[in-house]
Amino acid sequence: MTEDEMRKRLTALRMEHRDLDAAIEALSTAGSTDQLQIARLKKRKLRLKDQISMIEDHLIPDIIA
């Protein structure tokens, strides 16, 4: 995967992460009793965060001070 592709993927993942955050918030404030759905969305959000972190680690080099 090229650096440009990684940046595009990172943008898409961040957008999906924000969308999931909004969906979780909407379900919670609406008083949804479907806790299983909320839990699944939260797990998906955590997986996205892990993917975002991995891509950021590849794009941002470690600098030894």
TORTOR-334798 format. One record per atom (N, C-alpha, C): atom name; residue in one letter; x, y, z; residue number from 1. Coordinates in nm, 4 decimals. Atoms other than C-alpha are relative to their C-alpha. Example, Ala and Ser with C-alpha at 12.3 -4.5 7.8 and 13.67 -1.06 7.14 Angstrom:
@at = N&aa = A&X = 0.0890&Y = -0.1190&Z = 0.0000&i = 1
@at = CA&aa = A&X = 1.2300&Y = -0.4500&Z = 0.7800&i = 1
@at = C&aa = A&X = 0.0900&Y = 0.1200&Z = 0.0000&i = 1
@at = N&aa = S&X = -0.0820&Y = -0.1190&Z = -0.0060&i = 2
@at = CA&aa = S&X = 1.3670&Y = -0.1060&Z = 0.7140&i = 2
@at = C&aa = S&X = -0.0770&Y = 0.1090&Z = 0.0730&i = 2
//
This chain:
@at = N&aa = M&X = 0.0849&Y = -0.1170&Z = 0.0000&i = 1
@at = CA&aa = M&X = 0.0000&Y = 0.0000&Z = 0.0000&i = 1
@at = C&aa = M&X = 0.0902&Y = 0.1245&Z = 0.0000&i = 1
@at = N&aa = T&X = -0.0822&Y = -0.1206&Z = 0.0086&i = 2
@at = CA&aa = T&X = 0.1477&Y = 0.3353&Z = -0.1006&i = 2
@at = C&aa = T&X = -0.0400&Y = 0.0984&Z = 0.1100&i = 2
@at = N&aa = E&X = 0.0272&Y = -0.0991&Z = -0.1040&i = 3
@at = CA&aa = E&X = 0.1656&Y = 0.6324&Z = 0.1333&i = 3
@at = C&aa = E&X = -0.1291&Y = 0.0756&Z = -0.0304&i = 3
@at = N&aa = D&X = 0.1219&Y = -0.0713&Z = 0.0383&i = 4
@at = CA&aa = D&X = -0.1089&Y = 0.8104&Z = -0.0620&i = 4
@at = C&aa = D&X = -0.1239&Y = -0.0846&Z = 0.0286&i = 4
@at = N&aa = E&X = 0.1115&Y = 0.0906&Z = -0.0287&i = 5
@at = CA&aa = E&X = -0.3373&Y = 0.5067&Z = -0.0351&i = 5
@at = C&aa = E&X = -0.0242&Y = -0.0109&Z = 0.1502&i = 5
@at = N&aa = M&X = 0.0122&Y = 0.0082&Z = -0.1454&i = 6
@at = CA&aa = M&X = -0.2637&Y = 0.4850&Z = 0.3367&i = 6
@at = C&aa = M&X = -0.0684&Y = 0.1252&Z = 0.0556&i = 6
@at = N&aa = R&X = 0.0625&Y = -0.1250&Z = -0.0453&i = 7
@at = CA&aa = R&X = -0.3599&Y = 0.8498&Z = 0.3845&i = 7
@at = C&aa = R&X = -0.1496&Y = 0.0029&Z = -0.0339&i = 7
@at = N&aa = K&X = 0.1414&Y = 0.0059&Z = 0.0377&i = 8
@at = CA&aa = K&X = -0.6866&Y = 0.7982&Z = 0.1947&i = 8
@at = C&aa = K&X = -0.0751&Y = -0.0969&Z = 0.0907&i = 8
@at = N&aa = R&X = 0.0614&Y = 0.0994&Z = -0.0887&i = 9
@at = CA&aa = R&X = -0.7635&Y = 0.4879&Z = 0.4006&i = 9
@at = C&aa = R&X = -0.0163&Y = 0.0575&Z = 0.1399&i = 9
@at = N&aa = L&X = 0.0041&Y = -0.0618&Z = -0.1318&i = 10
@at = CA&aa = L&X = -0.6836&Y = 0.6805&Z = 0.7181&i = 10
@at = C&aa = L&X = -0.1157&Y = 0.0996&Z = 0.0089&i = 10
@at = N&aa = T&X = 0.1100&Y = -0.0969&Z = 0.0037&i = 11
@at = CA&aa = T&X = -0.9274&Y = 0.9555&Z = 0.6199&i = 11
@at = C&aa = T&X = -0.1347&Y = -0.0722&Z = 0.0062&i = 11
@at = N&aa = A&X = 0.1252&Y = 0.0763&Z = 0.0015&i = 12
@at = CA&aa = A&X = -1.2003&Y = 0.6997&Z = 0.5486&i = 12
@at = C&aa = A&X = -0.0272&Y = -0.0634&Z = 0.1358&i = 12
@at = N&aa = L&X = 0.0163&Y = 0.0624&Z = -0.1319&i = 13
@at = CA&aa = L&X = -1.1401&Y = 0.5195&Z = 0.8784&i = 13
@at = C&aa = L&X = -0.0398&Y = 0.1029&Z = 0.1051&i = 13
@at = N&aa = R&X = 0.0345&Y = -0.1055&Z = -0.0963&i = 14
@at = CA&aa = R&X = -1.1529&Y = 0.8437&Z = 1.0754&i = 14
@at = C&aa = R&X = -0.1448&Y = 0.0437&Z = -0.0172&i = 14
@at = N&aa = M&X = 0.1377&Y = -0.0404&Z = 0.0266&i = 15
@at = CA&aa = M&X = -1.4801&Y = 0.9377&Z = 0.9069&i = 15
@at = C&aa = M&X = -0.0973&Y = -0.1057&Z = 0.0534&i = 15
@at = N&aa = E&X = 0.0853&Y = 0.1081&Z = -0.0495&i = 16
@at = CA&aa = E&X = -1.6323&Y = 0.5981&Z = 0.9845&i = 16
@at = C&aa = E&X = -0.0012&Y = -0.0016&Z = 0.1527&i = 16
@at = N&aa = H&X = -0.0105&Y = -0.0042&Z = -0.1460&i = 17
@at = CA&aa = H&X = -1.5089&Y = 0.6278&Z = 1.3444&i = 17
@at = C&aa = H&X = -0.0909&Y = 0.1102&Z = 0.0561&i = 17
@at = N&aa = R&X = 0.0869&Y = -0.1103&Z = -0.0438&i = 18
@at = CA&aa = R&X = -1.6846&Y = 0.9654&Z = 1.3818&i = 18
@at = C&aa = R&X = -0.1474&Y = -0.0347&Z = -0.0194&i = 18
@at = N&aa = D&X = 0.1388&Y = 0.0396&Z = 0.0260&i = 19
@at = CA&aa = D&X = -2.0012&Y = 0.8253&Z = 1.2249&i = 19
@at = C&aa = D&X = -0.0495&Y = -0.0997&Z = 0.1044&i = 19
@at = N&aa = L&X = 0.0375&Y = 0.0967&Z = -0.1031&i = 20
@at = CA&aa = L&X = -2.0034&Y = 0.5346&Z = 1.4679&i = 20
@at = C&aa = L&X = -0.0199&Y = 0.0698&Z = 0.1340&i = 20
@at = N&aa = D&X = 0.0125&Y = -0.0755&Z = -0.1246&i = 21
@at = CA&aa = D&X = -1.9508&Y = 0.7752&Z = 1.7564&i = 21
@at = C&aa = D&X = -0.1353&Y = 0.0703&Z = 0.0054&i = 21
@at = N&aa = A&X = 0.1286&Y = -0.0690&Z = 0.0073&i = 22
@at = CA&aa = A&X = -2.2534&Y = 0.9751&Z = 1.6425&i = 22
@at = C&aa = A&X = -0.1157&Y = -0.0991&Z = 0.0130&i = 22
@at = N&aa = A&X = 0.1058&Y = 0.1009&Z = -0.0074&i = 23
@at = CA&aa = A&X = -2.4624&Y = 0.6591&Z = 1.6009&i = 23
@at = C&aa = A&X = -0.0163&Y = -0.0522&Z = 0.1425&i = 23
@at = N&aa = I&X = 0.0046&Y = 0.0476&Z = -0.1386&i = 24
@at = CA&aa = I&X = -2.3712&Y = 0.5351&Z = 1.9486&i = 24
@at = C&aa = I&X = -0.0643&Y = 0.1058&Z = 0.0891&i = 24
@at = N&aa = E&X = 0.0563&Y = -0.1096&Z = -0.0781&i = 25
@at = CA&aa = E&X = -2.4534&Y = 0.8745&Z = 2.0969&i = 25
@at = C&aa = E&X = -0.1504&Y = 0.0115&Z = -0.0244&i = 25
@at = N&aa = A&X = 0.1426&Y = -0.0106&Z = 0.0327&i = 26
@at = CA&aa = A&X = -2.7880&Y = 0.8861&Z = 1.9135&i = 26
@at = C&aa = A&X = -0.0805&Y = -0.1132&Z = 0.0641&i = 26
@at = N&aa = L&X = 0.0708&Y = 0.1130&Z = -0.0616&i = 27
@at = CA&aa = L&X = -2.8867&Y = 0.5392&Z = 2.0334&i = 27
@at = C&aa = L&X = -0.0080&Y = 0.0160&Z = 0.1510&i = 27
@at = N&aa = S&X = -0.0031&Y = -0.0162&Z = -0.1451&i = 28
@at = CA&aa = S&X = -2.7835&Y = 0.6200&Z = 2.3894&i = 28
@at = C&aa = S&X = -0.0967&Y = 0.1085&Z = 0.0466&i = 28
@at = N&aa = T&X = 0.0868&Y = -0.1097&Z = -0.0417&i = 29
@at = CA&aa = T&X = -2.9686&Y = 0.9503&Z = 2.4078&i = 29
@at = C&aa = T&X = -0.1467&Y = -0.0278&Z = -0.0318&i = 29
@at = N&aa = A&X = 0.1379&Y = 0.0347&Z = 0.0347&i = 30
@at = CA&aa = A&X = -3.2792&Y = 0.8022&Z = 2.2433&i = 30
@at = C&aa = A&X = -0.0575&Y = -0.1017&Z = 0.0976&i = 30
@at = N&aa = G&X = 0.0465&Y = 0.0964&Z = -0.0992&i = 31
@at = CA&aa = G&X = -3.2991&Y = 0.5582&Z = 2.5320&i = 31
@at = C&aa = G&X = -0.0193&Y = -0.1385&Z = -0.0587&i = 31
@at = N&aa = S&X = 0.0102&Y = 0.1304&Z = 0.0641&i = 32
@at = CA&aa = S&X = -3.2452&Y = 0.2561&Z = 2.3136&i = 32
@at = C&aa = S&X = 0.0245&Y = -0.1111&Z = 0.1021&i = 32
@at = N&aa = T&X = -0.0166&Y = 0.1135&Z = -0.0909&i = 33
@at = CA&aa = T&X = -3.2885&Y = -0.0696&Z = 2.4984&i = 33
@at = C&aa = T&X = 0.0818&Y = -0.1112&Z = -0.0648&i = 33
@at = N&aa = D&X = -0.0788&Y = 0.1003&Z = 0.0711&i = 34
@at = CA&aa = D&X = -3.0833&Y = -0.2593&Z = 2.2403&i = 34
@at = C&aa = D&X = 0.1480&Y = 0.0158&Z = 0.0369&i = 34
@at = N&aa = Q&X = -0.1364&Y = -0.0123&Z = -0.0497&i = 35
@at = CA&aa = Q&X = -2.7651&Y = -0.2771&Z = 2.4445&i = 35
@at = C&aa = Q&X = 0.0978&Y = -0.0842&Z = -0.0814&i = 35
@at = N&aa = L&X = -0.0863&Y = 0.0851&Z = 0.0820&i = 36
@at = CA&aa = L&X = -2.6290&Y = -0.5548&Z = 2.2233&i = 36
@at = C&aa = L&X = 0.0465&Y = 0.0762&Z = -0.1240&i = 36
@at = N&aa = Q&X = -0.0371&Y = -0.0794&Z = 0.1176&i = 37
@at = CA&aa = Q&X = -2.6367&Y = -0.3259&Z = 1.9196&i = 37
@at = C&aa = Q&X = 0.1015&Y = 0.1071&Z = 0.0381&i = 37
@at = N&aa = I&X = -0.0936&Y = -0.1039&Z = -0.0459&i = 38
@at = CA&aa = I&X = -2.4641&Y = -0.0477&Z = 2.1146&i = 38
@at = C&aa = I&X = 0.1370&Y = -0.0617&Z = 0.0270&i = 38
@at = N&aa = A&X = -0.1264&Y = 0.0679&Z = -0.0293&i = 39
@at = CA&aa = A&X = -2.1973&Y = -0.2931&Z = 2.2344&i = 39
@at = C&aa = A&X = 0.0727&Y = -0.0374&Z = -0.1289&i = 39
@at = N&aa = R&X = -0.0624&Y = 0.0355&Z = 0.1282&i = 40
@at = CA&aa = R&X = -2.1365&Y = -0.4122&Z = 1.8774&i = 40
@at = C&aa = R&X = 0.0592&Y = 0.1232&Z = -0.0683&i = 40
@at = N&aa = L&X = -0.0514&Y = -0.1234&Z = 0.0595&i = 41
@at = CA&aa = L&X = -2.0984&Y = -0.0552&Z = 1.7550&i = 41
@at = C&aa = L&X = 0.1266&Y = 0.0467&Z = 0.0715&i = 41
@at = N&aa = K&X = -0.1183&Y = -0.0404&Z = -0.0766&i = 42
@at = CA&aa = K&X = -1.8520&Y = 0.0181&Z = 2.0341&i = 42
@at = C&aa = K&X = 0.1204&Y = -0.0880&Z = -0.0342&i = 42
@at = N&aa = K&X = -0.1092&Y = 0.0899&Z = 0.0384&i = 43
@at = CA&aa = K&X = -1.6454&Y = -0.2901&Z = 1.9443&i = 43
@at = C&aa = K&X = 0.0537&Y = 0.0360&Z = -0.1380&i = 43
@at = N&aa = R&X = -0.0413&Y = -0.0404&Z = 0.1357&i = 44
@at = CA&aa = R&X = -1.6422&Y = -0.1830&Z = 1.5788&i = 44
@at = C&aa = R&X = 0.0818&Y = 0.1280&Z = 0.0072&i = 44
@at = N&aa = K&X = -0.0710&Y = -0.1269&Z = -0.0167&i = 45
@at = CA&aa = K&X = -1.5327&Y = 0.1631&Z = 1.6874&i = 45
@at = C&aa = K&X = 0.1416&Y = -0.0242&Z = 0.0538&i = 45
@at = N&aa = L&X = -0.1328&Y = 0.0331&Z = -0.0538&i = 46
@at = CA&aa = L&X = -1.2437&Y = 0.0138&Z = 1.8880&i = 46
@at = C&aa = L&X = 0.0898&Y = -0.0632&Z = -0.1061&i = 46
@at = N&aa = R&X = -0.0792&Y = 0.0606&Z = 0.1080&i = 47
@at = CA&aa = R&X = -1.1319&Y = -0.1962&Z = 1.5894&i = 47
@at = C&aa = R&X = 0.0470&Y = 0.1074&Z = -0.0982&i = 47
@at = N&aa = L&X = -0.0383&Y = -0.1099&Z = 0.0888&i = 48
@at = CA&aa = L&X = -1.1339&Y = 0.1157&Z = 1.3736&i = 48
@at = C&aa = L&X = 0.1129&Y = 0.0812&Z = 0.0613&i = 48
@at = N&aa = K&X = -0.1044&Y = -0.0772&Z = -0.0677&i = 49
@at = CA&aa = K&X = -0.9262&Y = 0.2992&Z = 1.6321&i = 49
@at = C&aa = K&X = 0.1343&Y = -0.0722&Z = -0.0089&i = 49
@at = N&aa = D&X = -0.1231&Y = 0.0788&Z = 0.0134&i = 50
@at = CA&aa = D&X = -0.6699&Y = 0.0168&Z = 1.6240&i = 50
@at = C&aa = D&X = 0.0568&Y = 0.0104&Z = -0.1411&i = 50
@at = N&aa = Q&X = -0.0453&Y = -0.0114&Z = 0.1382&i = 51
@at = CA&aa = Q&X = -0.6546&Y = 0.0302&Z = 1.2440&i = 51
@at = C&aa = Q&X = 0.0570&Y = 0.1389&Z = -0.0264&i = 51
@at = N&aa = I&X = -0.0477&Y = -0.1370&Z = 0.0153&i = 52
@at = CA&aa = I&X = -0.6146&Y = 0.4088&Z = 1.2567&i = 52
@at = C&aa = I&X = 0.1389&Y = 0.0137&Z = 0.0615&i = 52
@at = N&aa = S&X = -0.1295&Y = -0.0072&Z = -0.0680&i = 53
@at = CA&aa = S&X = -0.3283&Y = 0.3746&Z = 1.5043&i = 53
@at = C&aa = S&X = 0.1095&Y = -0.0705&Z = -0.0789&i = 53
@at = N&aa = M&X = -0.1001&Y = 0.0736&Z = 0.0779&i = 54
@at = CA&aa = M&X = -0.1510&Y = 0.1150&Z = 1.2896&i = 54
@at = C&aa = M&X = 0.0438&Y = 0.0798&Z = -0.1223&i = 54
@at = N&aa = I&X = -0.0344&Y = -0.0784&Z = 0.1188&i = 55
@at = CA&aa = I&X = -0.1682&Y = 0.3326&Z = 0.9794&i = 55
@at = C&aa = I&X = 0.0797&Y = 0.1235&Z = 0.0394&i = 55
@at = N&aa = E&X = -0.0741&Y = -0.1178&Z = -0.0454&i = 56
@at = CA&aa = E&X = -0.0545&Y = 0.6405&Z = 1.1721&i = 56
@at = C&aa = E&X = 0.1433&Y = -0.0370&Z = 0.0374&i = 56
@at = N&aa = D&X = -0.1344&Y = 0.0464&Z = -0.0357&i = 57
@at = CA&aa = D&X = 0.2418&Y = 0.4416&Z = 1.3067&i = 57
@at = C&aa = D&X = 0.0866&Y = -0.0195&Z = -0.1237&i = 57
@at = N&aa = H&X = -0.0743&Y = 0.0188&Z = 0.1242&i = 58
@at = CA&aa = H&X = 0.3438&Y = 0.3560&Z = 0.9507&i = 58
@at = C&aa = H&X = 0.0335&Y = 0.1323&Z = -0.0675&i = 58
@at = N&aa = L&X = -0.0193&Y = -0.1275&Z = 0.0675&i = 59
@at = CA&aa = L&X = 0.3046&Y = 0.7121&Z = 0.8277&i = 59
@at = C&aa = L&X = 0.0908&Y = 0.0949&Z = 0.0761&i = 59
@at = N&aa = I&X = -0.0810&Y = -0.0908&Z = -0.0820&i = 60
@at = CA&aa = I&X = 0.4733&Y = 0.8898&Z = 1.1183&i = 60
@at = C&aa = I&X = 0.1208&Y = -0.0766&Z = 0.0524&i = 60
@at = N&aa = P&X = -0.1189&Y = 0.0751&Z = -0.0427&i = 61
@at = CA&aa = P&X = 0.8311&Y = 0.7709&Z = 1.1662&i = 61
@at = C&aa = P&X = 0.0355&Y = 0.0314&Z = 0.1461&i = 61
@at = N&aa = D&X = -0.0482&Y = -0.0200&Z = -0.1359&i = 62
@at = CA&aa = D&X = 0.9728&Y = 0.7234&Z = 1.5122&i = 62
@at = C&aa = D&X = 0.1258&Y = 0.0859&Z = -0.0040&i = 62
@at = N&aa = I&X = -0.1153&Y = -0.0887&Z = -0.0073&i = 63
@at = CA&aa = I&X = 1.2168&Y = 0.9983&Z = 1.5993&i = 63
@at = C&aa = I&X = 0.0652&Y = -0.0206&Z = 0.1360&i = 63
@at = N&aa = I&X = -0.0735&Y = 0.0215&Z = -0.1250&i = 64
@at = CA&aa = I&X = 1.4785&Y = 0.9136&Z = 1.8565&i = 64
@at = C&aa = I&X = 0.0629&Y = 0.1325&Z = 0.0395&i = 64
@at = N&aa = A&X = -0.0494&Y = -0.1304&Z = -0.0439&i = 65
@at = CA&aa = A&X = 1.5521&Y = 1.2262&Z = 2.0567&i = 65
@at = C&aa = A&X = 0.1350&Y = -0.0123&Z = 0.0665&i = 65
//
